[in-house]
Amino acid sequence: MLQPKQAPFAPTEKQIEQRIKVLYRDAYRDIQRTIATMYEQYSRDGELSLADMTRYNRLSNVERELAQLLSQLYINNKRYLYETLEAAYLHGYFEQQYKLEMAAQQALGSGGVNEKAVQAMIAESLTGLVLDERLGENQRLAVNQMRQALSYSLVQGESYVKAAKRIKETLGKDQARSVLVAWTETHRAYETASHDSREQAKADGLVFETAWLATLDKRTRQRHRAMDGKTQDADGYFSLPGGSKGRYPGDPMLGASDVIRCRCTTVTNFVDRLPGSRRGRSEYDDARSPNDLFNGKTTYKDWYASRLE
């Protein structure tokens, strides 16, 4: 079981984007060196034609080397993404537990997160493909687009500078796809964990409602704006305009059109409790003051640190 002390804080969207940017920057340097070597060996007067490169399998060899560099990029990207998803799940689970404990003024008896639950979340299908399959599809697309860009440069007889720029633009599009996948998957991991944490709290006896909380700006889907404040039905589902149903924002059950780049979240409402109520010391068997744990000014970091004791 994974405990809070093993749960790193999940990176922010900006941190995710910056890390992926570094991975692609490093990969482009290697790709750039490969293109430069190709021009150095085979160009004439700084220009290189398709005819020059089709001799002796030159083009096939270069394409194979570029594909290997992209493969390594995707290996590094996948490793980072999996680490990020695990961090997002653990962060989401324990942050939701913190919110529930603070709202209910009651310590929950969660034994931590089962590692299998994290792996199951990562392996869950989205848009009909599991994460590994989607990454594989994106990698094949990136390889094909890079081959097309290189072939186009050779057909046009472009210089190294123009060819390298064309390759960089192609890689930039793939970087944007990778960032989008990472943002979507991290949101899914966090919201899945929040849902799992709430389910555990219900098993511990807490009674509350879960409401959809939309990000109310122009980028939010209209049907998600319409969901703001709506609560789950008796079976624990949100019903969106148009008929799709899901347990939480980012739930793969909702489908790609409602999940990709969603930024909505949830909030819990304890309808039977007065805001700001406190439980007395006599209700605890240990010597720790409940007012220390459940003080209204207790931040998540304070709560998190208390779990390290």
C-alpha positions in Angstrom: 0.0 0.0 0.0 1.2 3.5 -0.9 1.1 6.0 1.9 1.1 9.9 1.8 4.8 9.9 2.6 5.3 8.1 -0.7 3.1 10.5 -2.7 5.1 13.2 -4.5 3.2 16.4 -5.4 2.0 16.1 -8.9 3.6 18.6 -11.4 1.6 21.5 -12.6 0.6 21.8 -16.2 3.4 24.3 -16.8 5.9 22.0 -15.3 4.6 19.1 -17.5 4.9 21.3 -20.6 8.4 22.4 -19.7 9.6 18.9 -19.1 8.2 17.6 -22.4 9.8 20.6 -24.1 13.2 19.6 -22.7 12.8 16.0 -23.9 11.9 17.2 -27.4 14.7 19.8 -27.4 17.3 17.1 -26.6 15.8 14.8 -29.3 15.9 17.5 -31.9 19.6 18.1 -31.3 20.3 14.4 -32.1 18.0 14.6 -35.2 19.7 17.9 -36.2 23.1 16.2 -36.1 21.8 13.3 -38.2 20.5 15.7 -40.9 23.7 17.7 -40.8 25.8 14.6 -41.3 23.6 13.6 -44.2 24.2 16.9 -45.9 27.9 16.9 -45.1 28.4 13.5 -46.7 26.1 13.6 -49.7 25.2 17.2 -50.7 26.7 19.1 -53.7 27.2 22.8 -53.3 25.0 22.8 -50.2 22.0 21.2 -51.9 20.8 17.6 -51.7 18.4 15.9 -54.1 16.1 12.9 -53.7 18.1 11.2 -56.5 21.3 11.7 -54.5 19.8 10.0 -51.5 18.1 7.1 -53.2 21.5 5.7 -54.2 22.9 2.8 -52.1 20.0 2.9 -49.6 21.2 6.2 -48.2 17.7 7.6 -47.6 16.5 4.3 -46.0 19.5 4.3 -43.6 18.9 7.9 -42.6 15.1 7.3 -42.1 15.9 4.3 -40.0 18.3 6.4 -37.8 15.6 9.1 -37.4 13.0 6.5 -36.4 15.4 5.1 -33.8 15.8 8.6 -32.3 12.1 9.1 -32.2 11.7 5.7 -30.6 14.1 6.8 -27.8 12.2 10.1 -27.4 9.0 8.2 -26.9 10.6 5.8 -24.4 11.8 8.8 -22.4 8.4 10.5 -22.8 6.5 7.4 -21.7 8.7 7.0 -18.6 8.1 10.6 -17.6 4.3 10.3 -18.3 4.0 7.2 -16.2 5.8 8.8 -13.3 3.6 11.8 -13.6 0.4 9.8 -13.7 1.3 7.9 -10.6 2.2 11.2 -8.8 -1.1 12.7 -10.0 -3.1 9.7 -8.8 -1.5 9.7 -5.3 -1.8 13.4 -5.0 -5.5 13.3 -6.0 -6.3 10.5 -3.7 -4.7 12.0 -0.6 -5.7 15.6 -1.3 -9.3 14.4 -1.6 -8.9 12.6 1.7 -7.6 15.8 3.2 -10.7 17.8 1.9 -13.1 15.2 3.2 -11.5 15.1 6.7 -11.4 18.8 7.0 -15.1 19.1 5.9 -16.3 16.2 8.0 -14.0 17.0 11.0 -13.3 13.4 11.2 -10.2 11.3 10.6 -10.6 8.6 8.0 -9.2 5.2 8.4 -7.8 4.8 4.9 -4.9 2.3 4.7 -3.4 4.0 1.8 -3.5 3.4 -2.0 -3.2 0.0 -3.5 -0.5 0.0 -6.1 -2.7 -2.2 -8.4 -5.3 0.6 -8.4 -2.7 3.0 -9.8 -1.7 0.5 -12.5 -5.4 -0.2 -13.4 -6.0 3.5 -13.8 -3.0 3.9 -16.1 -4.1 0.9 -18.2 -7.7 2.1 -18.6 -8.9 2.6 -22.1 -9.6 6.1 -23.5 -10.9 6.6 -27.0 -10.8 2.9 -27.5 -7.1 2.5 -26.9 -5.0 2.1 -23.7 -2.3 4.6 -23.1 0.5 2.4 -24.6 -1.5 1.9 -27.7 -2.2 5.7 -28.1 1.5 6.5 -27.5 2.4 3.9 -30.2 -0.1 5.4 -32.7 1.4 8.9 -32.0 4.9 7.6 -32.5 4.1 6.0 -35.9 2.4 9.2 -37.0 5.5 11.2 -36.0 7.8 8.9 -37.9 5.7 9.1 -41.0 5.4 12.9 -40.8 9.2 13.2 -40.4 9.8 11.0 -43.4 7.4 13.1 -45.5 9.1 16.3 -44.4 12.5 14.9 -45.3 11.3 13.6 -48.6 9.7 17.0 -49.5 12.9 18.8 -48.7 14.9 16.5 -50.9 12.4 16.8 -53.8 12.6 20.5 -53.5 16.4 20.4 -53.4 16.4 22.5 -50.2 19.5 23.4 -48.2 20.3 22.0 -44.8 19.0 25.0 -43.1 15.6 24.7 -44.7 15.4 21.0 -44.2 16.3 21.3 -40.6 13.7 24.0 -40.1 11.0 21.8 -41.8 11.9 18.8 -39.5 11.8 21.1 -36.4 8.3 22.3 -37.4 7.2 18.6 -37.8 8.6 17.7 -34.4 6.9 20.8 -32.8 3.5 19.4 -33.9 4.3 16.1 -32.3 5.4 17.9 -29.1 2.1 19.6 -28.9 0.3 16.3 -29.2 2.5 14.9 -26.4 1.6 17.8 -24.2 -2.1 17.4 -24.9 -1.9 13.7 -24.0 0.0 14.4 -20.8 -2.4 17.1 -19.7 -5.5 14.9 -20.5 -4.0 11.9 -18.8 -2.8 13.7 -15.7 -6.3 15.2 -15.3 -7.8 11.8 -15.6 -5.4 10.3 -13.1 -6.2 13.0 -10.5 -10.0 12.9 -11.0 -10.0 9.1 -10.9 -8.1 9.2 -7.6 -10.4 11.7 -6.2 -13.3 9.5 -7.1 -11.6 6.4 -5.5 -10.9 8.4 -2.3 -14.5 9.5 -2.1 -15.7 5.9 -2.5 -13.4 4.8 0.3 -14.8 7.6 2.5 -18.3 6.4 1.8 -17.2 2.9 2.9 -16.0 4.5 6.1 -19.5 5.8 6.7 -19.4 9.4 5.4 -22.5 10.8 3.7 -22.1 13.6 1.2 -23.0 14.7 -2.3 -20.5 15.1 -5.1 -21.1 18.0 -7.4 -19.5 18.9 -10.8 -17.3 22.0 -10.7 -16.6 23.6 -14.0 -13.9 26.0 -15.0 -16.1 28.9 -16.0 -14.2 30.6 -18.9 -14.5 30.7 -22.7 -12.4 27.6 -23.1 -14.8 25.3 -21.2 -17.2 23.2 -23.3 -20.8 24.6 -23.2 -22.1 21.2 -21.9 -19.5 21.2 -19.1 -20.5 24.8 -18.1 -24.1 23.5 -18.0 -22.9 20.8 -15.5 -21.5 23.3 -13.0 -23.1 22.5 -9.6 -24.9 19.4 -10.8 -24.7 16.4 -8.5 -24.4 12.7 -9.1 -27.5 10.6 -9.4 -28.4 7.8 -7.0 -26.1 5.4 -8.9 -23.1 7.8 -8.7 -23.2 9.1 -12.2 -23.2 12.6 -13.8 -25.5 12.9 -16.8 -24.3 15.4 -19.4 -26.3 17.2 -22.0 -26.4 15.0 -25.0 -26.7 11.8 -23.1 -23.1 10.8 -22.0 -22.7 9.6 -18.4 -19.6 9.4 -16.2 -18.6 9.1 -12.6 -16.4 12.2 -12.6 -14.8 14.7 -15.0 -12.3 13.0 -17.1 -13.9 9.6 -16.8 -13.2 7.6 -19.9 -16.8 6.5 -19.9 -17.7 10.0 -21.1 -15.8 9.6 -24.4 -13.1 11.6 -26.1 -15.1 14.7 -26.8 -15.8 15.2 -23.1 -12.4 14.0 -21.8 -9.6 15.5 -23.9 -8.3 18.7 -22.3 -11.1 18.8 -19.8 -10.3 21.0 -16.7 -13.4 20.4 -14.6 -13.3 18.8 -11.2 -15.6 18.0 -8.3 -16.6 19.3 -4.9 -18.2 17.4 -2.0 -21.2 18.8 -0.1 -22.0 17.6 3.5 -25.6 18.5 3.6 -26.1 17.3 7.2 -23.2 19.4 8.7 -22.9 23.0 9.6 -19.9 24.8 8.1 -17.1 25.3 10.5 -18.3 22.7 13.0 -15.7 21.0 15.2 -15.5 17.8 17.1 -14.4 17.7 20.7 -11.2 16.1 22.1 -13.3 13.6 24.0 -14.1 11.8 20.8 -10.5 10.9 20.2 -8.6 8.1 22.0 -5.2 9.5 21.3 -3.5 12.5 22.8 -3.4 14.5 19.5 -5.7 17.5 19.7 -8.3 17.4 17.0 -8.2 21.2 16.8 -4.6 20.8 15.6 -5.6 18.4 12.8 -8.9 20.0 11.8 -8.2 23.7 12.4 -9.8 25.7 9.6 -6.4 27.2 8.7 -4.8 23.7 8.2 -3.4 23.6 4.7 -3.0 20.5 2.6 0.7 20.7 3.2 0.1 20.8 7.0 -2.2 17.8 6.7 0.3 16.0 4.4 3.1 16.6 6.9 1.1 15.1 9.7 0.9 11.8 7.8 4.7 11.6 7.8 4.8 11.2 11.6 
